[in-house]
């Protein structure tokens, strides 16, 4: 059985399983699984996702001060050379998790190329060209296997997760999407 960090403490009570994996066990499994990533990438810039931010949101909803909450890097026992960001700009491309909306709409609103994930069932590259610029929106999809424990809520949905990766080359000018064979 696989887990995805944050499944057991999400805001959707209809998706939680009272007989499922506990938050503590889920976190331990995630930290254990992350060890190979820590070894492979001793230094990394990491975008925080919606499940990463749930811990603080739930504490605030419960009326607790944020001062009681550990930093997310400490929670997942990340190396000191891992830097966590809400968003990151590199080579004039905005990278973010994208908890709402799609990458192309964000690119149009900001007139900056955007790469984002989160939308489980979409992956694309779309362009907009004006007299002054050329921008793209790259929607990556997600990295969650549709039969994973955390995706149990999606079984009845016709749309399934798109598992793929995005790659930006040529100093932020060439976006590519590669979908995993299913």
C-alpha positions in Angstrom: 0.0 0.0 0.0 1.4 3.4 -0.9 0.7 6.7 0.7 0.9 10.4 -0.3 1.9 12.8 2.4 -1.1 14.9 3.6 -3.8 12.4 2.6 -4.8 11.6 6.2 -5.0 15.3 7.3 -6.7 16.9 4.3 -9.8 19.1 4.5 -12.1 16.6 2.7 -13.7 14.3 5.3 -15.4 12.3 2.7 -12.0 11.1 1.3 -10.6 10.0 4.6 -10.7 6.4 5.7 -11.1 5.9 9.4 -9.5 2.5 9.0 -6.7 3.9 6.8 -3.2 5.0 7.4 -2.7 7.3 10.5 -1.1 10.7 10.0 2.0 9.5 12.0 2.4 6.4 10.0 1.9 8.3 6.8 4.5 10.8 7.7 7.0 8.1 8.8 6.5 6.3 5.4 7.0 9.6 3.5 10.2 10.5 5.4 11.5 7.0 4.8 10.7 7.2 1.1 12.3 10.7 0.8 15.7 9.4 2.0 16.7 8.2 -1.5 15.8 11.7 -2.9 17.9 13.4 -0.2 20.9 11.2 -1.2 20.3 11.8 -5.0 19.8 15.5 -4.6 21.8 16.8 -1.6 21.0 20.4 -2.6 17.6 21.3 -4.1 15.0 24.1 -4.5 11.6 22.6 -3.8 8.1 24.0 -4.4 5.7 23.6 -1.5 2.4 22.0 -2.5 -1.1 22.2 -1.2 -0.7 19.1 1.1 2.5 20.6 2.5 0.7 23.7 3.5 -2.3 21.9 5.1 -0.5 21.5 8.4 -0.3 25.2 9.1 -3.8 25.8 7.6 -5.4 23.3 9.9 -3.6 24.7 13.0 -4.8 28.2 12.2 -8.3 26.8 11.6 -8.2 25.2 15.0 -7.2 28.6 16.5 -3.5 27.8 17.1 -0.7 30.2 16.7 1.7 29.4 13.8 4.5 29.6 16.4 3.5 26.1 17.5 4.1 24.6 14.0 7.4 23.3 12.9 8.9 24.4 9.6 7.9 21.9 6.8 11.5 21.1 6.1 11.9 19.9 9.7 8.7 17.9 9.6 10.0 15.8 6.6 13.6 15.8 7.9 14.9 17.5 4.8 18.6 18.3 4.4 19.7 21.8 5.3 20.6 22.4 1.6 17.0 21.9 0.5 15.2 25.3 0.1 11.4 25.4 0.1 9.5 28.0 -1.9 5.9 29.0 -2.5 7.1 29.9 -6.0 10.3 30.4 -7.8 11.4 32.5 -10.8 14.3 31.2 -12.9 15.2 32.3 -16.4 12.1 34.5 -16.4 9.8 31.5 -15.9 7.5 31.3 -12.9 7.4 27.9 -11.2 4.7 27.1 -8.7 2.7 24.2 -7.4 -0.5 25.7 -8.8 -3.2 25.0 -6.2 -5.9 26.5 -8.5 -6.3 27.5 -12.1 -4.1 26.3 -14.9 -0.6 27.4 -16.1 -1.7 29.1 -19.3 -4.3 31.3 -17.5 -1.6 32.3 -15.0 0.8 33.1 -17.8 -1.7 35.3 -19.6 -2.5 37.2 -16.4 1.2 37.8 -15.5 2.7 37.9 -19.1 5.4 35.6 -17.8 5.9 31.9 -18.8 4.5 29.6 -16.1 5.2 26.0 -15.1 2.9 24.4 -12.6 1.5 21.0 -11.5 -1.4 20.1 -9.2 -4.2 19.8 -11.8 -4.3 16.0 -11.8 -6.0 15.4 -15.1 -4.3 18.0 -17.4 -0.9 18.3 -19.0 -0.1 20.6 -21.8 2.1 23.4 -23.2 0.2 26.4 -24.6 1.7 29.5 -26.1 0.7 33.2 -26.4 2.6 35.6 -28.7 2.3 39.3 -28.7 4.2 42.2 -30.3 6.4 42.4 -27.2 6.8 38.8 -26.0 6.3 35.1 -26.3 5.1 33.2 -23.3 4.0 29.7 -22.5 2.0 27.9 -19.8 3.2 24.4 -19.1 0.9 22.2 -17.0 2.8 19.2 -15.8 -0.1 17.1 -14.4 0.8 15.2 -11.2 3.1 12.5 -10.0 0.5 10.4 -8.3 -0.2 6.9 -9.5 -4.0 6.6 -9.8 -4.1 3.3 -7.8 -2.2 4.8 -4.9 -3.9 5.0 -1.5 -4.1 8.8 -1.6 -6.0 8.7 -4.9 -8.8 6.3 -3.7 -11.3 9.2 -3.8 -10.8 9.5 -7.6 -11.9 5.9 -8.5 -15.3 6.9 -9.7 -14.1 9.9 -11.7 -13.9 9.6 -15.5 -10.8 11.8 -15.6 -7.6 10.1 -14.3 -4.3 11.6 -13.2 -1.8 12.5 -15.9 1.6 11.3 -14.8 4.4 13.1 -16.5 7.2 15.6 -16.2 8.1 19.0 -17.6 11.5 20.1 -18.8 12.5 23.7 -19.6 15.5 24.1 -21.9 17.3 26.9 -23.7 17.3 29.4 -20.8 13.5 29.2 -20.3 12.5 29.3 -23.9 11.8 25.7 -24.8 9.1 23.9 -22.7 8.6 20.1 -23.1 6.1 17.7 -21.5 6.8 14.0 -21.3 4.0 11.7 -20.3 4.7 8.4 -18.6 3.6 5.3 -20.4 0.7 3.7 -18.5 
